[in-house]
C-alpha cells in the first residue's frame, strides 16, 4: 500500500539574555510543552523530528534555542531529514530574529503555535515574531507562515497538507496516449509550468506499449487473465456477456490491457509514478477494438488477484488537471481512491457523475474489501467504443464528501472544491429519472450522486471541466493549506455567493 506519514520537525526557542526572564523552571516548562506537542503528533500518525534532543541533555540549564550557533547546528541536523514542515511552539519570550534565521536557513513551511497563557511571554513572542516574518519576508514561507492559536487539531490537517505538497512535488504522472481526447482543450495543460511548482514530471508514452504487451499476455500468459476472472467471480462480480459488445474475447483483451499497465508501472518504479491517464479514444477503443475501462476501475484499488497493490489514481482522455486533482486528493487522504467521472445530470439537490465505463471500484461500496465492492458490480456491455465491458454500480451514501477540480483560466490555476454528502445513487436517480434511468447517458456506468447544497445554475456557470473528482470526508482545511502553500486561489463549490463572486470576477 502506498501510504506514508507526514514528517514534522518541532522546535522551541527561549530568551537569549543571561539576566532575562528564563530560568531552570522556565526551561523545564518549555521542555514539558514541547514533549506534549510531540506526544500529540505521534498519537495522530505524524512522524516527529526533535532535533533539540540531539543537542540537549535532561539536566542542561537551557532547553530552548537561544544562540545563532545552536540554530546552525540544528539546521545541519534537519538537512539530513526529509522534513515536510516546521512546528515552532511560542511558550515564552525569544528574540524574533532567531526564528527568522531558522526559517532563512531551512526555507520550510512553518506553523507557529501558542496558547493563551498570561503567565508567560508566549503571546508577545508569537505576535512579534509573526510581524517580523511578514515584514522581512526573507522567503515565501516567512510571508505565508501559519499562526495557530491553541487549536491542536489544525496542526494535523496542516501537517498532512504539507506532506501532500512534498509528495506531489516528488511524484510523476504517466499519460498513456498523451493529451487530449475528442478535442477538449481544457484537458491539455502547460506541463513545463506545472513542473515548476506542483509535480516533478509528467511522462507520456504511446498506448501501443500497452497494446503490444497485452497481445503478448493474451498469447503467452493467458493464465494471468484466467486468474483475474476467477478472482472477480469469487468476489461476487457478475459478468453479463451479450455476444456482441461484451464477449469473452473483448473482456480478455480488456483484462490484458490492465495487466500490461500494472507490469509497466512496476518496470517504471524508479520514476515514482503515482497517477496515470489512459487516453483510450480513439486509438484503444476503436483501433484496438476494446475500451480500456479496466484501468480506471481496477488501478485505483488496494487489491488485485495477486493480493495487495499500490493505489494509482487513474483518469481517462489525457485529462491532466483531472489527474492532478485526483492525486492531490489522494495525497491528502491516502486511504481513499478518489472518484473521477463525467458530469451527467444536475439539479439544485443533486449532482450525478460517472466515468465512461469505469472508475475506482471502491465507490461501489465505499470499501477496500474486494468482496464488499465486487459483489456490488456488474460487468455489462458498454455504450462506447467497438466492444468491451463497463463496470456498472450505484454508489452508496456517505455523510461527508469533498468534491474538487483544479482548473485554469487565462493561464492562472484555481482550485474549486466543496464539502457535501454522497446520496444513495440508485434511490436518488430512480426518483429523479424514473424509467429514463435505463436509457440516459451513462446508464451502464458506475454512477455517483452527491449534493453540495448549492444551486445548479451557479455550479454549471463556474465549474471548470466536465470531469469531477471526489473523496470521502471533509478535507477542505487541508486543501486550503495545500493551495495557500502553492499560491493557488480557491473557489468554494459549496457556496452560492462564492461562485457568484467568482463568476463576476472572471468576466471582468
N, C-alpha and C positions, 0 to 999 in steps of 0.2 A: 504494500500500500504506500502511496506517495504522500505521506504525512510528515511534517516537520514542525518543530516548536519554534516560536519566536525566541530570540536571544537578546536580552536586555542587560546593559551594564548599569548598576546602581552606585551612586556616589553621594557623599556628604561633605560639606565644607564647614569650616569653623573660623572663628576670629583669629586674625594673624597677629594681634597685639599681645605681647607678653604680659602687659598690665591691663588687658581688655576684660571683657565680660566672661571669658572662658575660664573653666576650672575643671578639676577632675570629675566633679559631679556633672557638669555640663557635658563633658566629653562622653561620660557613661550614658547620659541621656541620648546623645546623638547615636551612639552605638546601638542602644535599645531600639530607637526609632528605625534605623536602617535595617536591623535584623527583623523587625516587624514587617517592613515592606518586602524583604526578601522571602520571608515565610509565606506571605500572602501571594506573591507571584508564583512561587513553586507550587502552591496548592492549586493554582489556576493554570497549570501546564505551561508556564513561562520559564525558559531556561535563564538562570541568573548568573551574570558575571560580576563578582565582587572584588574588584582589584585592590580595595583597601585592605583586604585580608592578606594580601601579599606583602604589604609594607608596614603593617601594624601588628603588634602583639597585644594580648589581652591586658597586660599590665602597663602599657605605654601611657604616659601622661596625656598624650594627644591622640585623638581618633580622626577627626575631620581633616580634610586637606587644608593647608594654611600657607604653603610656600610654592613659588613657581617651580622650584627644583622637584618638589613632590608631584606636581602636575606633569612635568616632563617624564618622570618615572612611570606614572600611571598611564600616560599616553603610549609609552613603549609597550606596556603590558597589553593595552587594548588593541594595538596594531596586530598582535598575533591572534586576535579573535575575530570571528565573523559576527560583528555586532549589528543588530537591527536598529538600535537606538539607545540613548542615554536617559536614565531617570535620575534626576537630582532632587534630593529632599532638602527643603529650606526649613531647618529646625531652629536656627539661631543666626545671629548676625555674622556675615562674612563679606569681605570686600567683593563687589560685583566683578571687578577686573579678573579675579581668579577664575570665575566660571566662564567669563568671556574668553580667557586664554585657553581654557579647556576646550571650548567649542571651536575656537580658531584652529587648534591643532588636530582635532578629530573630525570636524565637519560632518557630524552625525545628527540625525533628528533628535530633538531634545524635548522631553516633558519635564516641567518644573513643578514640583509638588509641595504643598504645605497644608497645614491645618490651622484652624483658628485657636490660638493658644496665647492669651495675653501675658503668660509668664515668661515668654522668651521673645527674641527679636526676629522670629521667623517671618512674620508678615512684612516687616520693614525690609528685610533682606529680599524677600520674594518680589516685592514691587520695585525696589531699587534696581535689582538685577534685571528684571523684565524690561524696565525702561532703558537700561543701559544696553541691553542686547538689541533692542529696536533702534536706538539712536546710533549706535556704532555700526550695526549691520555688517559685521565682519564677513558673513556669508549668508546664504539663503536660509539656512537652518536657524541662524540667530534671529532673523526677521520673523520667521514663521514658528518660533518655539511655542509649544503648548503650555498654558498655565492651568494647573489642576488644583482647585481649592477644596481639598478634602474628599473627593469622590474616587475612591479606590477602584470601583468597578470600571470607571472610564479608562484607567491605566491598561486594563486587559484589552479593551477594544482598540486603544491606540497601539499597543504592542503588536496585536495581530495585523493591524493595518500597515505598520512599518515593515513587518516581516513580509507581508504581501507585496509591498513595493520592491523590496530587495529581491524576492523570488522572481517577480516579473522581469526585473532588470537583469537577472542572471539566466533567463529562460530563452528558448527559441520556439517559434511556431513553424509548422510544416504545412505548406499548401500543395496538396496533390492536384495538379492541373492548374495551379496559379489562381489568378483572379482576373476577370469576373465572369459570371454566368448570365445568360439571357440579357446582356447589355444593361445591367443595373449598375449605374455609375457609382452609387453610394457604397457598393461592395468593395470598390478599389480604395486605395489609400496612398499616403505619402510614406513609403516604407523607410527611406533614409531619415525622415523626420521622426518617425516612431522610434527608431533605434537610438536617437539621441536622448530619450528620456523615459521610455516606457518598456521596451523589450530589447533583449540582447541581439536577437537576429530573427529574421523571417525568411525561411528557406522555401524554395519552390522546386518540385520535382514533377516530371511528366507522369500522367496517370498510367502510361504504358508500363512503368515499373511495377505497378500493382497487377495490371493485366497479365504481363509476362509471368510473374511469379504465381498468379492464380492458375494459369494454364499448367504450369509445372506441378502444382499441388493436385489439380484435377487428374493429371496423368500419372504422377508418381507417388503421391501421398494421400490417396483417397480415404485412407483410414482416418485421417485427421478430420475430414468432413463428416464421416460417419460418427466419430466421437462427439462432434459438436451437436449433430442432430440427436444422438442418443441422450446427451445432456439436457437439451432444451425440452425434449419429450418427457424425460424423467422428472423434470421440474414442473411439468404440467402445461407447457405451451402447446396450443392447438396449431396444426398446420393444415390449412384448408386449400388443397390443390384444386384448381378449376380446369386443368387440362389445356388451358390457353395462355393466360397471363402468368399464373403461378404453377409451374411444372416442377417435377423433380430436377430436371436439368437446369432450369433457371435458378432454383433455390440453391443447388450445389455450387453454381457459379458465384452467387452472392456470398455464400459462406467462404469459398476460396478467396474471394477478394478480402474478406475480413481477416482471415488467417494470414494472407500475404501482408496486410497492413501491420498486423502485430509483429510479424517476423521483421519487417523493415524497420519498425521502431526500435526493436532490440538491436538491430545492426547499427543504428544511429545513436546508440546510448550516450556516447561522448558529447553529442550536441545538446544534451539536456532539453530535448523537445518535450514540452508539457501540454501542447494542444495542437490539433490538426484540423484541416479542412479537406473535404473531397469535393471537387468541382462537379463531378458526375455528369451534368448535362452540358452539351450533348454527347461528349466523347464516350462516356461509360454507358449511360442509359440508352443510347441509340446505336453507336458504332459497335460497342462490345455486346450490346443487346440485353443487359440487365441493369436494374437500379442498384446503386451502391448503398442502400439503406441499412445494411448490416453494420456499417461503420459508425454512423451517428447513434445507432441503437445500442451496440454492444461495446464499443471502445470506452464510452463514459460509464463504466460499471466496474465494480470491485472484484468480480469473479468471472471466470470462463470455464470451459470444460476441463481445463488442466488444474484449476484451483485459483488462488488469489492472483490478481493482476493490478498494475497501476491503472488509475482512472485518468483517461485522456479526454478533456473537454473537446467535443467534436462538432463541427458545423459543416454546412454544405455551401456550394456555389461560390467558393472563394470569398466569403464574407469576412474580411479582415477585422473590421470593428466588432462584428458579432463574435468572432473567435476571441478577440482581446477581452470583450466583456465577459464571456464565459470563463476565461482564465482568471480575470480579476475576481469574479465571484468565488471561483474555486480556491484561489489563493487565500482569500479571507475565510472561507467556510469550507475547509478541505475535506469534510466528511460527506458532503452532498454534491453529487454530479449535477451541474446546472442544467436546467431545461432550456431548450432552444427550439424555436419554431416560427412559422409564418403566422401573421395576424390573419384571422379568418372572419370573425364577426365581433361586433362590439355594440353594447348599449350602455346606458348610464349605470347599470348594476352588474355588468359582467364584461370580460374580455376573453374571447376564445382564441387559442392559438394551437397549432400543431405542425410538426415538421413534415415535409413531403415524403412520407414513407417511414420515417423513424427518427426518434431522438431518445435520449437515455432511458432505458427500460426501468430505471429507478423509479420514475414517476408513475408507473402503473400501480404502485402501492406504497410509495414513499419509503422504500426499504432497499437495503443492500443484500437481503437474503434472496438468493436465486429462486427458490421455490415460492416465496411470497410474491415475487413480481412476475415470474414467467407463467405462473398459473392464472394470471390476470390478462395474458396477452394472447392474441391470435395472429398468426402469420396468414395474411389474406392477399388476394390479388390486388396489386397496386393500380392506381388510375393514372400513373405517369409512366412514360418510357415504353420500351418494346415488351419487357417482361420483368417479372420479379415480385417479391413479397413486400407488402407494407406491414408494419408491426402495430396492430390495432389495439388500443386500450382507452379506457376512460380514467382520467386522473381522479384521485381521492381528495377529500377535504384536508386542509391544513389551516390552523388558526392564524398563522402569521407567515407571510412570504415577502421577499423583496424582489421586485422586478427592476431591470436595468437595461440600459443601452448606451454605449459610447457612440457619440455622433460627431460630425464635423460640419461646420458652417463657415464658408469663406476661409477655409484653412485653419480655423480655430476649433479645438476639441472641447466638447461639453459632455458631462456625464448626466444622463437623465435617469432618475430612479425614483421609486416609490414603494411604500410598505402597504400591504393589504392582506387579503386572505385568499386561499385557494378553495374553490367551491367543489362540490360533488359534480363532476363534469357530466355524467350521464343524466342525473336528475335535472340539472340546470338546462342542458341543451334539449332534452325532451320537452320540457315545459316551454322553452322559447321557440323551438323549431318544429316540434311535432313530427309528422311523417317526413318532412323535408330533411330531417337529420340523416336519413339513409341515402340521400342523393346530393347533399350540398358539398361544397368544396372541402376536401379532406375528410370525407365521411369514413374512409378506411384507415386514416392515420391515427396515431396516438394523439388524443385530444386533452388539452389542459384548459381549465377555466379559472380565472382569477377575478377579483374585484378590488380596485384601488380606491373606490369611493369618490370618483370624480365623473364629470360629465363627458360622455363620449365625444362630443363636439370639440371640447378643449384638448382631449388626448390626441385625436387624429390630426389636429391643426399643428401640433408641435412635435409629435414623435418622429424621430429621425431615422426611421428604417421601416421595412416590412417584417423584420425579424425581431423577436423579443426574447430576453434571457431572464430566467427566474431561479432563485434559490430559496430554500426554507429558512425561516426565522427573520428577525429584524436585524439587518446588518447596516442600517442607514448611517449610524455613527461611524462605523468602520469605513464606509465609502466616503464620508465627509473627510475624515482624516487622510485617507488614501489620496483623494483628489486635491486636497489642500497641499499635501507634500509635493505633488507633481504639477501644481498650478493649473488644474483643470476645474473650471467653473461647474457648479452643479445646478440642475433644474429638477424640482420635485414633481414627479408624475402623480403624486397623491394629493396635490394641492391645485384646485382650480385657479386660485388667484396667482400662484406662482407660474402656472402655464400661460395664463392670460398676459402676465407681465412679460414673459419670455417671447410670446407671440408678437407683442408690440415692439419689443426691443430688437428682434432680429429683422424687423421690417422697417426700421427707422435708421 
